[in-house]
Amino acid sequence: MQPDRRKLATEAIAPFTRQPLGHFVDGASVAGEGVAFPVHDPSTGAVLGEACDASEAELNAAVAAAKRAFPAWAALAGDRRKAVLHRIADLIEARAEEIAAVECLDAGQAWRFMSKAALRGAENFRFFADRAPAARDGQALPSGEHLNYTSRYPIGPVAVITPWNTPFMLSTWKIAPALAAGCTVVHKPAEWSPYSARLLVEIAHEAGLPAGVFNSVNGLGETTGRRLTEHRDIKAIAFVGESRTGSAIMRQGSETLKRVHFELGGKNPVIVFDDADLDRALDAVVFMIYSLNGQRCTSSSRLLVQRSIHDAFVAKLAERVRQLKVGDPFDPATEVGPLIHERHLAKVTSYADVAAADGATIAVGGQRLDRPGYFYGPTLYAGADVGMRIAQEEIFGPVLTVIPFDDEADAIATANAVDYGLAGYLWTNDVGRALRVSDALEAGMIWVNSENVRHLPTPFGGVKASGIGRDGGDWSFDFYMETKNVALAKGHHKIQRLGVAG
């Protein structure tokens, strides 16, 4: 008998639905005094509850708490920060099923993927916890007459703004390294999926994180988000979301010269050459766009397939897409769940008319499903070319656009002919071609003969409109910390004497 995970999720958020969800500031729950907005269940369209847009006073209180807590947290020995972060990971693991169920409920993600998402969040905390003791270590850079050495120290209170697609895991990916570095955090989760973020901040407090080190405020981007990014006492902004919002945040933070780290949109190509292992390539193509409802930045939403195998490959692909199981996120058999919100569903749906107008073929799907909730049928657009909007714009749904190519040069040119540059996927058995194409692709990350497999010490991030900066390993600490150089003279080296007569 399957456990009732919907009931588990409903019970987990029950304390936050009896009244509008407020905030967590300075180690305590704050009821919230701002305007309330609804939070929906994407699988039914029903209202789960409400959350409060933080008032200016509430936002200021959260930042002030982070500022007060910063000196003591920054001064805490790295091994003690490590211990607290490992306790957070322990509690995440203990509540992993509950957290995953909440992600299914308010984000609409399928259980088969979310069942591991919370554990990935715990892994993020453990990974950066283990690096906390050495986070401030620098380098020795001796010169002829000086011993130069570097050290690092945390930048201060930081803002973390996270999206609605896999909210818990992405929050831990940003917050864990900030805490490990010695920064304090004000987190603003996405307004469409706020509940798992509240679980995270309460878990952190239960694990012994001092009051004020990690604060969470709910709200809308144009109000709470703007106040947070403009606040003078916030020293850096880590943001995951769409490119247009990233541009707005950069403008908002510019007056106070804030450091920014952006993980933004993508229109990622998966390139299949005719010498590839086509069965494995087909599995990867399907997985990397239709899992997580197509709502992830690293989805391979453009399929570039060599013309010599195009028709046969697309025919097999279309058959696989038709067989995808769309349904209740809590059903373990579900492969594609609902989109996050009515507004996002309308955006994704609109591209069917765009594709038809531009001359593409709707090979599979292309329409909203006739059932309650925000369900959109897995969609395959074929016969596209690089200039079409469906080949240029981030749709962010279970939608794949197929573009044929002739040769290696054509594949590279087509792959690079977009504003984005987050990830690229390449399928070929020619090692030389793999190296050449990987070097030529304008993207921050390339996977060869693989789907997206994350290795936490490696750099994660994009180029062009897909972002600024890198996460992962020591790259995360580079963002959350300042580097200082000290030059120590080795002896009595000669100094030019100015202003001495004779």
ABEGO torsion letter per residue (X at the ends): XBBBAAAAAAAAAAAAAABBBBBBBGGBBBAEABBBBBBBBAAAGBBAEBBBBBBAAAAAAAAAAAAAAAAAAAABBAAAAAAAAAAAAAAAAAAAAAAAAAAAAAAGBBAAAAAAAAAAAAAAAAAAAAAAAAAABBBBBBBAABBBBBBBBBAEBBBBBBBAABAAAAAAAAAAAAAAAGBBBBBBBBAABAAAAAAAAAAAAAAGBBBGABBBBBEBAABAAAAAAABAABABBBBBEBAAAAAAAAAAAAAAGBBBBBBBBBBBBBBBBAABBAAAAAAAAAAAAABGGGBBAABBABBBBBAAAAAAAAAAAAAAAAABBBEBAABAABABBBBABAAAAAAAAAAAAAAAAAGBBBABEGBBBBBBEBBBBBBBBBGBBAABAAAABBAGBBBBBBBBBABAAAAAAAAAABABBABBBBBBABAAAAAAAAAABBBABBBBGBBBBBBAABBBEBBEAAEBEBBEEAAAAAAABBBBBBBBBABBBBBBBBGBBX
